[in-house]
Amino acid sequence: MTLPVTLPARISIVTLGVSDLERSIDFYQDLGWPLSSASQEGVIAWFRTADSALGLFPSDELAADAGVPDGGEPTFRGVTLALNLGSREEVDAAMAHALAVGADLVKAPVAMEWGGYSGYFADPDGHLWELCHNPGFALTPDGRLDLPV
């Protein structure tokens, strides 16, 4: 068997450590994301996204799985997750929906100096999500980001 020389340029799963699994499952379902049947009730939740999967796992267990100490809930983790949308109006509508189902507004969407439109919300555990329209990034018909090669 020949091993790859490099790691494939893809992200298969993003797993978020959460303090209350059921609350987080409810939040993401309320966003409109379908819960996968691969989820294990009370253990881990899986959501299919356009090109990867989102996992929800209790924070302390995720830290233990990685072999690192549980650092609690920092205000800023040094990571944001982003959803690129097709227009400013889609950003506004998505933000309104996220706030209606319990997200916390971190930064209202605003026009950016580079020509885009962006805002942030936090999920129930403070994970930051950016909702963005970048006119320089094309989206495929199914909503995937189509970056130039």
C-alpha positions, 0 to 999 in steps of 0.5 A: 500500500502506498501512503499519501505524501501529503494530507488531503486538503479537506475537512471531514468533520468539525466537532464542537465541544458543548456543555449541554448536548441536548440543548445544542442538538435542539439549537442546530435542529432549530437552525434547520439542520437535520440530525443524522441517524448516526447520532447516539442519543446522549453520547454524540450528535451528527449533522450532515452539511453540504461538504462535511459533518458537524459533530456535537460532543460533551466538552469534557469528553472531547478534551479527554478523547484528545488527551488534553485538559478541559479548558472550560468555556473561553470567550474566544477560542481562536476559531470561527466557523463560516457560512457563505451565502449568495447575497446580503439579503440571505445573510440578513435572513439567516442571521434573523433566523439564528437569533430567533432560535436562540443564537446570541448576536456578536456582530450585526452584519455590516458592509466590509471594506473589501466589498463583502457583507459579514456578521457573527453569532454565537451558539449556546456554547459561544462557538462563533459562526460568521454569516457572510456574502463574499461577491468574490467567491462563487457558490455552486448550485448546492451552496458549496464554496467554489474557490478558484484553483 
